[in-house]
């Protein structure tokens, strides 16, 4: 098969969840198919400013074609249009304008797709962006969508319902994502498969001594990801401070990731910033539990990574995907509000056998459902069917 | 309480563990023991009920109860028109040309009004939250009194 992945940004420096999924999957499928990537020159997702040079490139051996972003995102205009479509009476034209303002505004990329008659299937990543919304319909008969949908207000915009009904097929990351998309668009007739994502554990992680390198204490809770209000980090800080006030022996909280909000100065909150993949996995392997406070996740890779390292997780119940993963795997507890957060953490911290049992269940679940060979087989089988070669 | 199994044992029933945790929290609530966040939720319920009573637009009510202040009036606005084609573009150009002069007179008034709105919203939210907190405290004290009375045998058990 000749496959073309179409995504908002692509490169080794890009850390976003859907971009990482795309890079990993493209890399795996490139071993058995002709795979290429069509993307923009952007690296930053807030303004979509051009970073990479336009034209052909190669990432991890996969050919990539980059198109320049015609107009960077205006924060002011995007905020005004968002305010209109999420809070006021508005039309479908306003919603289309929201998609344009959301960007990355890259008409060259969109125009290039129908000309590619040699491509069997286009795999579009993330429903909410310009390249998918305007790029998918002209090649809908050869398009597979990976929506990476979360339970945020954008999914309910009526303008996306027709997009979800348009493609030849849809690859979902979790059963919850499929229910969400089918619920808002009624696209049950569109063939779909829940494929998930594989986990890449770097070989060098056991050589990393995180205690010596970062000075982390023997017992700690871990948060990995963007330290952002959208990820629930502000709520995590307030919960943790309250918890420490009530329970001074609570394990310290170690944070890994880029801060997009001020991290409170607290003797038991330790921010490590960016770490390498090896360091991240060593930190995951040593933590008492990974805490994931985000309410908006289409698939939290770091939760799967914690399970791959045999560690339990504590997740926000407001995110159905995260709670669903915990219930299916038996690998973690889930909270709604501070009382449950505190009680669940006390339960986890005070019971080593429980932590070990949850971690083991999570690990078995990841092996069963999220092994790359399994994910690749599922994806490959689905794509072959979509291309009429199943 | 559920006994956790070891790593080689049967899988842990996480739903049951969370049910136990939720039941123990519910017992505390019945005694009037609420956390600040739970008092906040009670206040939010009350604020929502007042909004529904006043028949405020549902979407606006959601924003009024949300964590941000994006419900407030703003001096900035989108310039739009429903007219299509060349005439529509001309209308937008005209509106853009006039806007700086209009804003010269309206910005300070709207800014002042936004500040007043914010102040009153803050005042009312805090009042409702304080009332909810006092009611929770009162409930806890009632429970305590009843428990003491039961200990002294002066009050029949409920």
Interface residues (C-beta under 8 A of the other chain):
Chain A: X76 X77 X80 X81 X83 X84 X87 X88 X242 X326 X327 X330 X331 X332 X333 X334 X337 X338 X339 X340 X343 X344 X347 X351 X353 X354 X356 X357 X358 X359 X360 X361
Chain B: X4 X5 X6 X7 X8 X9 X11 X12 X13 X14 X15 X17 X18 X21 X22 X24 X25 X28 X35 X36 X37 X38 X41 X59 X60 X63 X70 X71 X76 X77 X78
